[in-house]
Amino acid sequence: MKSDSRIFVAGHRGLVGSSICRELEKSGHTNVITRTRAELDLMNPAAVESFYTDVRPEHVFVAAAKVGGILANDQQPASFLYENLQIQNNLIHGAWRAGVTKLLFLGSSCIYPRLAPQPLKEESLLTGPLEPTNQWYAIAKIAGIKMCQAYRRQHGCNFISAMPTNMYGPNDNYDLQNSHVLPALIRKFHEAKASASPAVTCWGTGSPLREFLYADDLASACVFLMNHYNEEQFINVGYGSDVNIKQLAELVAATVGFQGEIHWDTTKPDGTPRKLMDSSRLFALGWKPKVDLAQGIHLAYADFLQRATIPRT
């Protein structure tokens, strides 16, 4: 990408999209294109085609998606499947029709089979059953990977895919009903501290192992891949190590300053037992994450505090 290349970031208001915009700006890119949902309905194929025709972006980051944690996936399976398929189909197909130079599709580590060997290698895709609690989202993301590969094979498009591990950081979703585990814990422990609650109850046993990558590190990886990666095989983007949910909860509680007890509701699902990405292919290309988990949680909590004070309109 050149400094003045026309770069479209789909989903720029989300956790990942906003971090990509920050990284592009920091890298000196002066022609970053964004659209709000009111300005461009990504589920409308005619609207997306019109956008591509009028704006003619050269590079596209597909960071737009319907996302959520275990509860949201369980309650909205049709929405997670349909909306994500529509968004990515329109963006990928439209990019081919508009002659986009390069597209990066962002998936998720949930694409892997529930019991795939750890750490998760790219070759494990489609080798076993998915995790039931998020299979609808996973199916959509797998379809996006295959779509990018299909358009490479049939039309010669330079469309690539990256699979991030669990993300967190500035501009995250802290809603207790449909957020991911780390931002949900930040809000839960903050509210418990504010109300002087003696204890906080968390879902599951606390035993599942999860890997977490700070959003700005993912953005750095995305820009790196857009500039240096051109293969059909999708590539993992992770931090390189994991923690169990119990350790995570204790770290968040300490960061927030909550000093009460932590209880575990074992009637609630744990999800996949472990999810650690093998990011050795990306690391071998010369990219590495910079923000460790303790530092990242401090930064994320500062973001939560700032966003909590912003008046709702």
C-alpha positions as CSV (number, residue, x, y, z in Angstrom):
1,M,0.0,0.0,0.0
2,K,1.2,3.5,-0.8
3,S,0.7,6.4,1.5
4,D,-2.1,7.8,-0.8
5,S,-3.7,4.4,-1.7
6,R,-7.5,4.4,-1.4
7,I,-8.1,2.1,1.6
8,F,-11.6,1.0,2.7
9,V,-12.0,-0.2,6.3
10,A,-15.3,-2.0,6.6
11,G,-16.5,-1.9,10.2
12,H,-14.4,1.1,11.3
13,R,-16.5,1.7,14.4
14,G,-15.8,-1.7,15.9
15,L,-13.0,-3.0,18.0
16,V,-10.9,-4.3,15.2
17,G,-11.9,-1.8,12.5
18,S,-11.2,1.2,14.6
19,S,-7.8,-0.2,15.6
20,I,-6.9,-0.7,11.9
21,C,-7.8,2.9,11.2
22,R,-5.5,4.1,14.0
23,E,-2.7,1.9,12.7
24,L,-3.1,3.2,9.1
25,E,-3.1,6.8,10.3
26,K,0.0,6.1,12.4
27,S,1.6,4.6,9.4
28,G,1.1,7.7,7.3
29,H,-1.8,6.6,5.1
30,T,-3.8,9.7,4.1
31,N,-6.7,8.2,2.1
32,V,-8.5,5.9,4.5
33,I,-12.2,5.5,3.6
34,T,-14.9,4.7,6.1
35,R,-18.7,4.5,6.1
36,T,-21.2,4.2,9.0
37,R,-24.0,1.8,8.9
38,A,-26.4,4.7,8.1
39,E,-24.2,5.7,5.1
40,L,-23.7,2.1,3.8
41,D,-25.8,-0.9,4.6
42,L,-23.3,-3.8,4.1
43,M,-26.1,-6.3,4.0
44,N,-27.5,-4.6,0.9
45,P,-25.7,-5.9,-2.3
46,A,-26.9,-3.1,-4.5
47,A,-25.7,-0.5,-1.9
48,V,-22.3,-2.2,-1.6
49,E,-21.9,-2.4,-5.4
50,S,-22.8,1.3,-5.8
51,F,-20.2,2.2,-3.2
52,Y,-17.5,0.2,-4.9
53,T,-18.4,1.8,-8.3
54,D,-18.4,5.3,-6.9
55,V,-15.4,5.2,-4.5
56,R,-13.2,2.6,-6.2
57,P,-11.1,1.5,-3.2
58,E,-7.8,-0.1,-4.0
59,H,-7.4,-2.0,-0.7
60,V,-10.2,-3.4,1.5
61,F,-10.0,-4.6,5.1
62,V,-13.1,-6.7,6.0
63,A,-13.5,-6.0,9.7
64,A,-17.3,-5.7,9.7
65,A,-19.1,-8.5,11.4
66,K,-21.9,-9.3,13.9
67,V,-20.0,-10.5,16.9
68,G,-20.7,-11.6,20.5
69,G,-20.0,-14.0,23.3
70,I,-21.5,-17.4,24.2
71,L,-24.8,-16.0,25.3
72,A,-25.4,-13.9,22.2
73,N,-24.4,-16.8,19.9
74,D,-26.8,-19.1,21.7
75,Q,-29.7,-16.7,21.6
76,Q,-29.2,-15.4,18.0
77,P,-28.0,-18.3,15.8
78,A,-29.9,-17.2,12.7
79,S,-28.7,-13.6,13.0
80,F,-25.1,-14.6,13.5
81,L,-25.2,-16.9,10.4
82,Y,-27.3,-14.8,8.0
83,E,-25.9,-11.3,8.8
84,N,-22.2,-12.4,8.6
85,L,-22.7,-14.3,5.4
86,Q,-24.5,-11.3,3.8
87,I,-21.8,-8.8,4.9
88,Q,-18.8,-10.8,3.7
89,N,-20.5,-12.0,0.5
90,N,-21.3,-8.5,-0.6
91,L,-17.9,-7.1,0.3
92,I,-15.9,-9.9,-1.3
93,H,-18.0,-10.3,-4.4
94,G,-18.2,-6.5,-4.8
95,A,-14.4,-6.2,-4.5
96,W,-13.9,-8.6,-7.4
97,R,-16.4,-6.8,-9.6
98,A,-14.8,-3.4,-8.8
99,G,-11.2,-4.7,-9.5
100,V,-10.0,-4.1,-5.9
101,T,-6.2,-4.7,-5.8
102,K,-6.1,-6.5,-2.5
103,L,-8.6,-7.6,0.2
104,L,-8.0,-8.9,3.7
105,F,-10.8,-10.9,5.3
106,L,-10.7,-11.2,9.0
107,G,-12.1,-14.4,10.5
108,S,-11.9,-15.8,14.0
109,S,-10.2,-18.6,15.9
110,C,-13.7,-20.2,16.5
111,I,-13.4,-21.7,13.0
112,Y,-11.4,-24.5,14.4
113,P,-12.9,-27.9,15.6
114,R,-13.7,-28.0,19.2
115,L,-11.1,-30.6,20.0
116,A,-8.5,-29.8,17.4
117,P,-4.9,-30.4,18.5
118,Q,-3.3,-27.4,20.4
119,P,-1.9,-25.0,19.5
120,L,-4.3,-24.6,16.6
121,K,-2.6,-24.9,13.2
122,E,-4.2,-23.7,10.0
123,E,-4.2,-27.2,8.7
124,S,-6.8,-28.2,11.3
125,L,-9.6,-26.4,9.6
126,L,-12.6,-28.7,8.8
127,T,-11.0,-31.8,10.5
128,G,-13.7,-32.2,13.2
129,P,-16.9,-30.9,14.7
130,L,-17.2,-27.2,15.7
131,E,-17.8,-25.9,19.2
132,P,-21.7,-25.9,19.5
133,T,-21.9,-22.6,21.4
134,N,-20.5,-20.5,18.4
135,Q,-20.9,-22.8,15.4
136,W,-23.2,-20.4,13.5
137,Y,-20.6,-17.6,13.6
138,A,-17.8,-20.1,12.8
139,I,-19.7,-21.5,9.7
140,A,-20.0,-17.9,8.4
141,K,-16.3,-17.2,8.9
142,I,-15.3,-20.5,7.3
143,A,-17.4,-19.5,4.3
144,G,-15.6,-16.2,4.1
145,I,-12.2,-18.0,4.0
146,K,-13.4,-20.3,1.3
147,M,-14.9,-17.4,-0.7
148,C,-11.6,-15.6,-0.7
149,Q,-9.8,-18.8,-1.8
150,A,-12.4,-19.4,-4.5
151,Y,-12.1,-15.9,-6.0
152,R,-8.3,-16.3,-6.0
153,R,-8.6,-19.5,-8.0
154,Q,-11.3,-18.6,-10.4
155,H,-10.7,-14.9,-10.9
156,G,-7.0,-14.4,-9.8
157,C,-8.0,-12.0,-7.0
158,N,-5.4,-11.2,-4.4
159,F,-7.8,-11.8,-1.5
160,I,-6.2,-13.1,1.7
161,S,-7.6,-14.2,5.1
162,A,-6.3,-13.8,8.7
163,M,-7.7,-15.6,11.7
164,P,-7.2,-13.5,14.9
165,T,-7.4,-15.0,18.4
166,N,-9.6,-13.5,21.1
167,M,-9.4,-9.7,20.8
168,Y,-9.8,-6.9,23.4
169,G,-8.9,-3.2,23.7
170,P,-10.1,0.3,22.9
171,N,-13.6,0.6,21.6
172,D,-14.6,-2.8,22.8
173,N,-18.2,-3.9,23.6
174,Y,-18.7,-4.0,27.4
175,D,-22.4,-5.1,27.3
176,L,-22.8,-8.0,29.8
177,Q,-25.3,-9.8,27.6
178,N,-23.5,-9.9,24.3
179,S,-19.8,-9.1,24.8
180,H,-16.8,-11.4,24.9
181,V,-15.3,-12.7,28.2
182,L,-12.6,-10.1,28.9
183,P,-14.6,-6.9,28.4
184,A,-17.5,-8.5,30.2
185,L,-15.2,-9.2,33.2
186,I,-14.0,-5.7,33.2
187,R,-17.5,-4.3,33.5
188,K,-18.6,-6.9,35.9
189,F,-15.7,-6.3,38.4
190,H,-16.0,-2.6,37.9
191,E,-19.7,-2.5,38.8
192,A,-19.1,-4.9,41.8
193,K,-16.4,-2.6,43.1
194,A,-18.6,0.5,42.6
195,S,-21.5,-1.1,44.5
196,A,-19.2,-2.6,47.2
197,S,-20.5,-6.1,46.3
198,P,-18.8,-8.9,48.4
199,A,-18.6,-11.3,45.5
200,V,-18.7,-11.7,41.7
201,T,-20.1,-14.8,40.0
202,C,-18.5,-15.8,36.7
203,W,-19.7,-18.4,34.2
204,G,-18.4,-21.9,34.1
205,T,-15.6,-23.6,35.9
206,G,-12.8,-21.1,35.2
207,S,-10.7,-23.9,33.6
208,P,-10.9,-23.2,29.9
209,L,-7.7,-21.8,28.4
210,R,-7.8,-18.7,26.2
211,E,-5.3,-16.6,24.3
212,F,-5.8,-12.8,24.1
213,L,-4.4,-10.3,21.7
214,Y,-4.6,-6.5,22.1
215,A,-6.5,-4.8,19.3
216,D,-3.7,-2.5,18.3
217,D,-1.4,-5.5,17.9
218,L,-3.9,-7.1,15.6
219,A,-4.1,-3.9,13.6
220,S,-0.4,-3.9,13.2
221,A,-0.5,-7.5,12.0
222,C,-3.3,-6.7,9.5
223,V,-1.3,-3.8,7.9
224,F,1.8,-6.0,7.9
225,L,-0.1,-8.8,6.1
226,M,-1.7,-6.4,3.6
227,N,1.8,-5.3,2.7
228,H,3.7,-8.6,2.8
229,Y,1.4,-11.6,2.5
230,N,-0.1,-13.0,-0.7
231,E,-1.0,-16.6,-0.2
232,E,-4.2,-18.6,-0.5
233,Q,-3.8,-20.3,2.9
234,F,-5.3,-18.2,5.7
235,I,-2.9,-17.3,8.5
236,N,-3.3,-17.2,12.2
237,V,-2.8,-14.1,14.3
238,G,-2.2,-14.7,18.0
239,Y,-0.2,-13.6,21.0
240,G,1.6,-16.9,21.4
241,S,0.5,-18.0,25.0
242,D,-2.7,-18.4,26.9
243,V,-4.2,-18.2,30.4
244,N,-7.1,-20.0,32.0
245,I,-10.3,-18.0,32.7
246,K,-9.8,-18.2,36.5
247,Q,-6.4,-16.5,36.1
248,L,-7.9,-14.0,33.7
249,A,-10.7,-13.1,36.2
250,E,-8.2,-12.7,39.0
251,L,-6.0,-10.4,36.8
252,V,-9.0,-8.3,35.8
253,A,-10.2,-8.0,39.4
254,A,-6.7,-6.9,40.5
255,T,-6.6,-4.3,37.7
256,V,-10.0,-2.9,38.6
257,G,-9.3,-3.0,42.3
258,F,-12.1,-5.4,43.3
259,Q,-11.2,-7.2,46.5
260,G,-14.2,-9.4,47.1
261,E,-14.6,-13.1,46.3
262,I,-15.0,-14.7,42.9
263,H,-17.6,-17.5,42.6
264,W,-18.0,-19.8,39.6
265,D,-21.4,-20.9,38.3
266,T,-20.7,-24.4,37.0
267,T,-24.2,-24.8,35.6
268,K,-23.1,-22.4,32.8
269,P,-21.1,-23.6,29.8
270,D,-17.4,-23.3,29.5
271,G,-17.2,-23.4,25.7
272,T,-14.1,-24.8,24.0
273,P,-11.7,-26.3,26.6
274,R,-8.7,-24.6,25.0
275,K,-8.1,-22.2,22.2
276,L,-4.5,-21.3,21.5
277,M,-3.4,-20.3,18.0
278,D,-0.2,-21.5,16.4
279,S,1.0,-18.2,15.0
280,S,4.5,-19.5,14.0
281,R,3.9,-18.8,10.2
282,L,3.2,-15.2,10.9
283,F,6.0,-14.8,13.5
284,A,8.4,-16.3,10.9
285,L,7.5,-13.5,8.5
286,G,8.8,-11.0,11.0
287,W,5.8,-9.8,12.9
288,K,5.4,-10.1,16.7
289,P,2.9,-8.7,19.2
290,K,4.1,-5.9,21.6
291,V,1.4,-5.6,24.3
292,D,1.3,-8.2,27.1
293,L,-2.0,-9.2,28.8
294,A,-1.4,-7.3,32.1
295,Q,-0.5,-4.0,30.2
296,G,-3.4,-4.6,27.8
297,I,-6.0,-5.0,30.5
298,H,-4.8,-1.8,32.1
299,L,-5.3,0.0,28.8
300,A,-8.7,-1.6,28.2
301,Y,-9.9,-0.7,31.7
302,A,-8.8,2.9,31.0
303,D,-10.8,2.8,27.8
304,F,-13.9,1.4,29.7
305,L,-13.7,4.2,32.2
306,Q,-13.5,6.9,29.5
307,R,-16.4,5.4,27.5
308,A,-18.5,5.0,30.7
309,T,-18.4,8.8,31.2
310,I,-19.4,9.6,27.6
311,P,-23.1,10.7,27.6
312,R,-25.4,8.6,25.5
313,T,-27.1,10.4,22.7
